[in-house]
Amino acid sequence: MPDKKHTSSRPASLAARVTVFVGISTTLSLIVLGFIVQRSIEAHFLQQDVGELQVVADAVHGTYAASDSNVTNMEMQLMLENAVSGHHAIYFLVADPSGAIVYATPGADLSAIAQSPGRVEQINTETVSSWVDNGTTYRGAAMVLQQFIADTNTTRTGTLVVATSIDFHLDFMTSFYRNLWAVVIGISLFSIFTAWFAVQQGHSPLRKVSNQIRDTNSDKLHLRIDTNQVPVELFDLVSAFNDVLQRMEDVFNRLSNFSADIAHELRTPITNIMTQTQVSLGQERSVEEYQEILYSSLEEYERMAAMINDMLMLAKTESGLQKPTFVETDLRDEIGDLFEFFEAWSEESQVQLELLGECTKIHCDRSLIKRALSNLLSNAIRHAAIGSSVRVILESAPNQNRITVENSGTTIPLEQLTKLFDRFYRGDPSRQRRGDGAGLGLAIVRSIADAHGWSVTATSSDGLTQFIIEIPSEIIGENTL
């Protein structure tokens, strides 16, 4: 069977989401409002009809109850006919206890209602009902009609049916509902269009920022988006982008400087090796001369290998590929070993090495901490004034241990001091004296400190430069990874 290709659909746009949300919420709100208005009008007409029916029922009941047994049917009909006046489209029927119709207003046949079972004591919104007869819709009720007979001291019970035509109400409500729902649909569509248009207009600053971001390239890293010209909702986004541009510009400048430095660093030993090889091949030489040339070439190879190793070391540490292996370490012992290693160079540079203070044992990667301290010591010896001392000071406090490497020499300007640990940074972008390296040593120090959860800072004033590694107390004696 062929493999099915699964494609992930793009999420709905912000404009579509807002438009749909506004459209649904507005439409639902208008529908609810429409139903409320519809129910209110129906309740109003019902209450109005009940009120008129009750007035008629009271008038008929009063007339019927006031009559006596000696009243003839003709007289009763006349009394009932005169009992109700001024009510249009109101109909009623009076039947005696035997069911015979005493009086019925013309225009509506209410006999079927009078004969139906179930009569109510009073008329209200719960007891009235609606029906259709000969194409006309009525609303009314059949109720008990009582007459007291004084001669026999008895009560005679009849039936009263009272009704009103509601066709006018129904025609009005049908027209009103049609217009109401047309307005609801129109407002909903208008709200959806307005929401879509508002979102499109609201996103115009975002599209403008996107175009500016899209136009950014390596030649325009110095340009920034003006945060005062964007809405407050985009302030954080634009500020973050400007910060990214700043970091990219710094990295790009350092890479440009580093490219020039590394090209020179590699070109010089390669040129030396090529020149020595060409000279050695120009004529026959003794074994001792060939050995000397090979030793010289070996020094150049070692220099290039050290440079490449530094770059690989930094790349692995910063990318998390170099995982520290934590062991209990005595810093005084490790620094003592480093002093022995640098002793010859320090004597040649006329610089004295001093180890001061004490600190508790820490858990760290021994090889990495030796690499960091080695870079700090070599940097301090290289820049120390002749006849001065390079000091390593160990300090213990309740909340942290501290390692300070200091040397006396030229004061480092503040604008350079803040960038010393940046990758590929060199205080002077122009060529330095041979042996200065490519500017990776202090970047490696910071990377190793970060891998351990430590912090490293630098200070320089009055010719005294200090590099300080601080080890928080909570990770002095435990593995932090």
N, C-alpha and C positions, 0 to 999 in steps of 0.2 A: 504494500500500500504506500502511496506517496506520503511524504512527511507533510504535515500541516504547518503552514507558516503562521506564527503568532505575531501579530503586529500590535503594538501598543498605541492606542488612540491618544491624540493630543488632548490635554485637559481643556475644558471650556474656557473661553476668554473671559477676562474680568468684565468686559462690557456686557457679554451675554449673561454672565452670572448676575450682575446687578440688575440688568433689564428684566430677566426672568423673575428675580426675587421681588422687584418693585411691581411688576405686572401681576404676579400671583397675589401679593399682599393687598394691592389696590383693588383688584377684582373681587377678592374674597370680602374685603371690607365693604365694597359697594353692594355686593349681593346680600350680605347680612343687613346692611342699611335698607335695601329695597324690600326685603322680607319684613323688616320691622315696620316700615311705612305701610306696606300692604296690609299687614295684620292690624295696624292702628286704624286704618280707614275702614276695614271691615268691622272692627269692633265699634267704631263710631256710628256707622250706619245701623248696626244691630241694636246698639243702645238707643238710638233715635227711634227706630221702629218699635222697640219694646215700650218706650215711653208713650208713644201715641196709642199703641194697642191697649196699654193699661188705662189710659184716660177714657177711651171708648168703653172698655170693659167696666170701668167703675160707673160710668154714666148709665149704661144699659142695666147693670146690676141694680143700681139705685132705683131706676124707674120700675123694674120688674118687681123688686122687693116691696115697693111702696103701694103697689096695686093690691086689690083684694079679690076674693073669689067671685064677687058679683060682676066684675068687669068682663064685658063681652070681648070676643076675639077681635071684633072690629075696633073697639075702643083700645084694646091692648096694642094692636098694630099701629094705630095712630099715635099712641103714647111712645112707642119704641121708635117710630119714624122721627118724631120730634126730639127724641132724647139726644141724638147725636147730630151736630151741625158744625160746619167749618173744617171738617177733616176730609181731605181729598184722598181718593184711592183707598179708603177704609171700608171694609165689608164686615157684616156680622150676621149671625143667624141665631135665633132663639127657638128652642124646642122644649115642649112641656115634658112632664115625667113619663108620658107614654111614648115619647119620641116624635109626636106630631109637631110639625113646624108651625110655630106661632107667628114668626116674622122672619124674613130674610131680605136683605138689601139686594136690589137688582144689580146685575153685572158680574156676579161670581156665584158658582154653585158650590156651597159649603156643606151640602147634605152628607157627602161621603165622610167628611171629617167628623160631623156630628155623630155618625153611626159607628165610627171606629172606637175601639176600646181605649180606655185610659184618658181620664180627665184630670186636669191640674187644678190646684187650689188658687194659684196666683200666676201672673205672667211675669217672667224675668228672662234673662239671657240664657238660662239653663233649660227652661221649659218650653220655649218656642221652637218651632221646626219649620222647614221649608218644603214646598211641593210645587209641582207643575200641573196645571189644568188648562186644557185647550190652548197651549202655547204661552200661557202666562204663568209667571213664577210668583208664588205667594209665600208670605211668612206669617205665621199665626199660631193659635193654640185653641184647643177645646177645654173649657173649664166648667166647673160646677156653678150652677145658678140656683140660688135658694130664695123661696118666697114663704113668709110666715103667714098662716091663715089664722086670723084672730077669732073667727067664729068657732073653729074647732080646736084652737090652740095647738095647731100642728104646723109642720114645716114641709113645704112641697119643694122637691128638688128637680130642676130642669137642667138644660144644657145650653151653654153659650159658646158659640164659635166666633172668634174675632180674627180677622186677617187683613193684610195689606199687600198691595202689589209692589214688588221690589224690582221690576224690570228696569225702571229708571236708574236705580242704584247699580244694577248689574251692568247696564250699558255704560254708565259713567266709569265704573271700576275697570271694565275691560279696556276702555280707551285710555284710562289713566295708567293701567299696568303696562299697556303697550308702549306708551310714551316713556314710562319710568324705566323699563328694561332697555329701551333704545338709548336713553340717556346714560344708563349704567354701562352699556357696551361702548358707547362713544367716549365716555370719560376714561374707561379702562384702556382703550386703544390710544387715546391721547396721552395718558399717564405712561404707557409703555414707550411710546415714541419720545416723550419728554425725557424719560429716564435714559433711554439710549442716547439721545442727543446730548444730555448733560454729562453722561459718562465719556462720550467722545470728546466733548469740550474739556472735561476735567482731565483727560489723559493727554491732552495736547502738550503740556509741559513735560510729561514723561516721554513722549515721542521726541520732543526736542532734545531732551537729555540723552536719549538713546542714540539719536543721530550724532550728537557730539561725541559720545563714547565710541560709536562706530568709526568716526573719522580719526580717532586717536591712533597714532602709530609711533614708531621709534623716533621720528623727527619732531613729534609734538608732545613728548613726555613732559616738557616744561610748562605746558598749558594746563590751566585748572578751570573747572566750572565754577562760576560765581554763585556761591550759596545764597547770596542776597537776591538773586533773580529767579529762584525756584520757590514753589509753595512749601509751606512748613512740613507737609507730609513727605516731601522728597529731600528734606534737609539731611537726614541721617544717611540716606542712600548716596547723595552727592558728596557728603563729607567723607564717607567710607571710600568712595571711588577716588576722591582727591588724595586720600591717604595711600591708597594702593598705587596711584600714579607717582606719589612722592617716593614710595619704597622702590617702585620699578625704576624710577629715574636714578635713585641712588645705586641700585644694583647694576643698572645699565652702565652708569659712569664707572663704577668699580670694575665691571667686566671689561669695559673699554681700556681702562688703565692696566688691568691685569693682562689683557691680551697683548698690549705693548710690552709689558714687563716680561711675561712668560716667553714671548717671541724672542726678546733679547736674551733672556736667561738660557733658552735652548739654543739660540743661534750661536752664542759665544762658544759654548763647549763643542758644538758640532763643527763650527769653523776651526777651532783649535785641533780637533781630532783629524779633520780633513787635511789641514795644513801639515800637521805632523806626519800623517800617512803619506802625503805626496812627497814631502821632503825625504822621508825614510826610503821611499821607493826610487828616489832620484839617483841613488848610487848605492853600491854595496857598503855595508857598515858592519862593525864588529858586533858580537853577541851582546856585549855590555851596552852598546848604543841602542840596539833594538829593545833590550830590556828597559832601558830608561824611557824610551818613547812609549812602550806599552804601559809602564807604570803611570806616565803622565796621562795617557788616554784613559786608564782605569780611574784616575781621580775625576776626570770629567764625567765618565759614566756614573760613578757613585754620586756625583752632585746632581745629575739629572734624575737618577733613581730616587734620591731623597726628596726632590721636588715632587715627583709623581706620587710617591708614597704619601706625602703630606696631603696632596689633593684627594687621593683615594680615602685616606683616613678621615678627612673632614666630610667628604660626601657620605661615607658609611655612618658616621656618628650623627650627622644632622638628619639623615633619612631614617634613623632607628635601626639600621642593619647591624650596628655595632652595639650589642647588648652587654652592659657591664656584668662582670662576674664578681659578686661581693664576697670579700674575705676580711677578716679582722686585720687591721694594718696599724703598725706603729710608725707614725710620721717621722719621728726623729731618726729611726733606722733608715727609712727610705731617703730622707734628705741627706743623711750622712753618706750613703752610697753615691748620691748625685754629686756631692762635694768632691769625693775622690775622683769621679769621672771628669769634673770640670777643673780640677786642681791645676793641671798643666796649662790650660787656656787662661785661667785667671792669673797665674804667675806671669805668663807671657804678656797679658794685658795690664799687669801691675795693679791688680784688683784683689783685695782680700775677701774671703768668704767667711761669714759668721752665722752661727745658728743660735738663736736666743729663745728662751721660754720653754714651756711644756704644754702638752695637751693630751687629752684622753685618747685611747685607741678608737679608731673609727672603722666602720664597715664600708669598703669601697672596692673598686676594681684596681688592683695594685699596679698593673701595667699602664692603665689609663692615667692614674694619678701621677705616676712617675713621668709620663709623657707631658702632662700639663705643667708639673713643676719644672721639668727639664726645659720646656719652652720659656717659662718665666725666668729661670736662671740665665739661660743663654741670652735672652733679651736684655736682662739687667746688666750682665757682664759686658755685652756689646756697647751699651750706652752709658756705662759708668765712667766717671771721670778718673783719670790716671791717679793712682795713689789713694783712691777712696775704697770703701767697703760695700759689698753687696750683702745685705742682711736678710735672713729668713727668720721671722718672728712667729712663734707659736703661742696662742692664747686660748685659755679655757674659761668659759663663763657658764652660769647655770642654764642658759638657754641656747648656747651655741659655742662651737669651736671656730677659731679664726687662724688663717695662714696668711701672713703678709710678707711679700717679697719687695724689698726697697733698695734703691740705688741713688747715689748722688750724681747729678749731671745737669744737662740742659732741661729747663722747665718746658713741659709740653703745653702748648696753647690749648685753651679750653675747647675751641672749635675742633681741634684734632683729638682731644682727650675723649670726647663723646663717641668717636668713631673707631677707636683703636681696635675694638674686638670685632669690627665688621669684616666680613669675608673679603679678601683681596685688597683690603685697605692698606695704603702706605702713606705715612705722613707727608711725604713729598712725592707727587706723581711722577716727577722726573727720575732719571736713573740715580740709584743710590750706589754706594761703594760696593765692591765685590764682596759677596758673602752675606749680604743683608737678607737674602731669600726673596720669596715672592709675596710676602705679607700674609702668610697663612698661619703662622705660629700662634698668635693671640686668638685668632678665630677658632683654632683647635682647642685652646684653653677654655674658651667660653662654651664650646660645644660639649666638651667633657664635663664641665660643671653642670650644664643643663641636663645631661644624661643622668647625673647623680642627684638632681634636685637641689643643687647648691646655687650660689650666686657669686659672681666675680665682678669687681669694680676696680676702677683706677683713679688715682688722685695725683696731682702734680702741682707743687708750689715751692717757691724759694729754692729751686734746684733739686728738691727731693721728690722722687717719683715712687709711688707705692701701688702694687697690685694686691688686692685683698680678696681672698676666697673665704666666704662665710658658709659654715656647715650648721644648719639648724639642729637643735637638740633632739627633735623627734626622729631624725634620721642618722644620728651619730652612730647608733648601735643597732641599726636594723636595715633590712633590704627594702628599698623603696619601690622596686619595680615588681 
